[in-house]
Amino acid sequence: MDYLQIMAILLNLSIFCFVIELIRRNRLKERYSLIWLGASLCMIVFSLRTVLHTVAKWVGIAYPPSFLFLAALLFITVLLLHFSIIISGLMEQNKLLAQEIGILKNRLTAMEKHPSCPR
């Protein structure tokens, strides 16, 4: 192992440990951390030069470091898709909550105008 390979492994291990620490401190939910943990584990494995060269050859990539760019692109695509799904759900929840608040405000206004009328 050369110096660059050791530094890559240490960097990816530190990212993995950082994500674990964020989960432990409740700063990152477990369901969102799976993508980050999976990506850091893949990068730890791909930090080993023999694994990187073997996988790049299987995929048909002549220059193995360019496989890392493909992996990063796939990771970003999965991450964006995951967050788009979450944002879509949150937008729907937000719309429903706004509608419920409007209904409650309408009822409250009606009750203030006619306090003796049961609702």
C-alpha positions as CSV (number, residue, x, y, z in Angstrom):
1,M,0.0,0.0,0.0
2,D,1.3,3.4,-0.8
3,Y,0.7,6.7,0.9
4,L,-2.2,7.9,-1.3
5,Q,-4.0,4.6,-0.8
6,I,-3.7,4.8,3.0
7,M,-4.8,8.5,3.0
8,A,-7.9,7.6,0.9
9,I,-8.8,4.7,3.3
10,L,-8.3,7.0,6.4
11,L,-10.4,9.8,4.8
12,N,-13.3,7.4,4.0
13,L,-13.1,5.8,7.4
14,S,-13.3,9.3,9.0
15,I,-16.4,10.0,6.8
16,F,-18.0,6.8,7.9
17,C,-17.2,7.5,11.6
18,F,-18.5,11.1,11.2
19,V,-21.9,9.8,9.9
20,I,-22.1,7.3,12.8
21,E,-21.4,10.2,15.2
22,L,-24.2,12.3,13.5
23,I,-26.6,9.4,14.0
24,R,-25.5,8.9,17.6
25,R,-26.1,12.6,18.4
26,N,-29.5,12.5,16.6
27,R,-28.4,15.1,14.1
28,L,-29.0,12.6,11.2
29,K,-31.8,10.1,11.0
30,E,-31.0,6.5,10.4
31,R,-33.1,6.3,7.3
32,Y,-31.2,9.1,5.6
33,S,-27.8,7.9,6.8
34,L,-28.0,4.6,4.9
35,I,-27.0,6.2,1.6
36,W,-24.0,7.9,3.2
37,L,-22.9,4.8,5.1
38,G,-23.2,2.7,1.9
39,A,-21.3,5.3,-0.1
40,S,-18.5,5.5,2.4
41,L,-18.2,1.7,2.7
42,C,-18.0,1.5,-1.1
43,M,-15.3,4.2,-1.2
44,I,-13.3,2.3,1.5
45,V,-13.5,-0.8,-0.7
46,F,-12.6,1.1,-3.9
47,S,-9.7,2.7,-2.1
48,L,-7.9,-0.6,-2.4
49,R,-6.2,-0.4,-5.8
50,T,-6.7,-4.0,-6.7
51,V,-10.4,-3.9,-6.1
52,L,-10.7,-0.6,-8.1
53,H,-8.8,-2.1,-11.0
54,T,-10.8,-5.3,-11.0
55,V,-14.2,-3.6,-10.9
56,A,-13.2,-1.1,-13.5
57,K,-12.1,-3.9,-15.8
58,W,-15.5,-5.7,-15.2
59,V,-17.4,-2.5,-16.1
60,G,-15.2,-2.0,-19.2
61,I,-13.5,1.2,-18.1
62,A,-9.8,1.5,-19.2
63,Y,-8.7,4.1,-16.7
64,P,-9.7,2.8,-13.2
65,P,-9.8,6.2,-11.4
66,S,-12.5,7.3,-13.8
67,F,-14.7,4.6,-12.3
68,L,-14.7,6.7,-9.2
69,F,-16.3,9.5,-11.1
70,L,-19.0,7.1,-12.4
71,A,-19.6,5.9,-8.8
72,A,-19.8,9.5,-7.6
73,L,-22.3,10.3,-10.3
74,L,-24.4,7.3,-9.4
75,F,-24.3,8.3,-5.7
76,I,-25.4,11.8,-6.4
77,T,-28.2,10.6,-8.6
78,V,-29.5,8.3,-5.9
79,L,-29.1,11.0,-3.3
80,L,-31.0,13.5,-5.4
81,L,-33.8,11.0,-6.2
82,H,-34.1,10.1,-2.5
83,F,-34.3,13.8,-1.4
84,S,-36.8,14.5,-4.2
85,I,-39.1,11.8,-2.8
86,I,-38.8,13.2,0.7
87,I,-39.5,16.8,-0.5
88,S,-42.5,15.6,-2.5
89,G,-43.9,14.0,0.7
90,L,-43.2,17.0,2.8
91,M,-44.9,19.3,0.2
92,E,-48.0,17.2,0.4
93,Q,-48.0,17.3,4.2
94,N,-47.5,21.0,4.1
95,K,-50.4,21.5,1.8
96,L,-52.7,19.3,4.1
97,L,-51.6,21.2,7.2
98,A,-52.3,24.6,5.5
99,Q,-55.7,23.4,4.6
100,E,-56.4,22.2,8.1
101,I,-55.2,25.5,9.6
102,G,-57.5,27.3,7.2
103,I,-60.5,25.2,8.3
104,L,-59.7,25.8,11.9
105,K,-59.3,29.5,11.4
106,N,-62.7,29.6,9.7
107,R,-64.3,27.7,12.6
108,L,-62.7,30.0,15.1
109,T,-63.9,33.1,13.3
110,A,-67.4,31.6,13.2
111,M,-67.3,30.8,16.9
112,E,-66.1,34.3,17.7
113,K,-69.0,35.9,15.7
114,H,-71.6,33.6,17.3
115,P,-70.4,32.4,20.7
116,S,-73.7,31.0,21.8
117,C,-74.1,28.7,18.7
118,P,-72.7,25.2,19.4
119,R,-70.2,23.8,16.8
